[in-house]
Amino acid sequence: GENVGLHLPTLSVQEGDNSIINCAYSNSASDYFIWYKQESGKGPQFIIDIRSNMDKRQGQRVTVLLNKTVKHLSLQIAATQPGDSAVYFCAENINRLRAGGTSYGKLTFGQGTILTVHP
Amino acid sequence: NAGVTQTPKFQVLKTGQSMTLQCAQDMNHNSMYWYRQDPGMGLRLIYYSASEGTTDKGEVPNGYNVSRLNKREFSLRLESAAPSQTSVYFCATRSSGQETQYFGPGTRLLVL
C-alpha cells in the first residue's frame, strides 16, 4: 500500500530567541548521539555530537543535553537566526557486530523537527 | 576538497528502467552508506560498506544493489525501477573509529 507521510513536529521562533528542539531515542544501548541540520534541497549537515558518558556538550551557539534516564536528547540554539531555519534530526549510534567479529556503527535517525525563524 | 559528491542531482525514470547512482568521497573514509529519505520519514539505510570490498544490507535493501568499486566510490543500482523507489537518495561516509557520518547533497529520483 501507499505510505502516508507523517507530519513533522514544528517549532516557530522569533529571531533572537533561544530554540529548544527535543528528541526521544529508543535504545538504552546507544552510545553516541548526533544532531544534524538539513536545509531544503541539501544533505544533512553535522551540528554537534555527544557521547553517552556525558550529559552536556556545548558548541558555538548550540548546546546538546542528554538525559539517559528518560532517553531524551535536546538541542538548544542560542540567539536563533533566520539562517537556522531547517529540519533538525537527532541520530543515535549503536555498535553492532558483523560476521567475522568486526563491529560497525549503525545510525538510527529520528523523523526530524522543522524549525522556522521569523525575522 | 569536495567531501562527498553524488551524481546525478536529479533523475526521472520510467517504471522498469535501470540506473546507477554514483557516490564518491575524497575524505579517505573507510565506511560508506546509502540512505533514502521520504517525506515525513527519517533516513532509512539501504546498504552500507564497512570497508573496501565488503557490502551489507540495511533496513530497506529490496530492489537495490550496490558496488564498492574502490575506497572512494560506492554506487547504488536500481535494476528495474518502481514508483515506490521515488525518493531522495543520500550517500554518507564515516571514518574508522568515529561514529559521525558525513552526507552528500543527495540525488532526487522520480519514477513514473
Interface residues (C-beta under 8 A of the other chain):
Chain A: N3 G5 L6 H7 L8 Y32 I34 Y36 G41 K42 G43 P44 Q45 F46 D49 F89 N93 R98 T102 Y104 G105 K106 L107 T108 F109 G110 Q111 G112
Chain B: V4 S31 D38 P39 G40 M41 G42 L43 L45 Y48 A50 D56 F90 R94 E99 T100 Q101 Y102 F103 G104 P105 G106
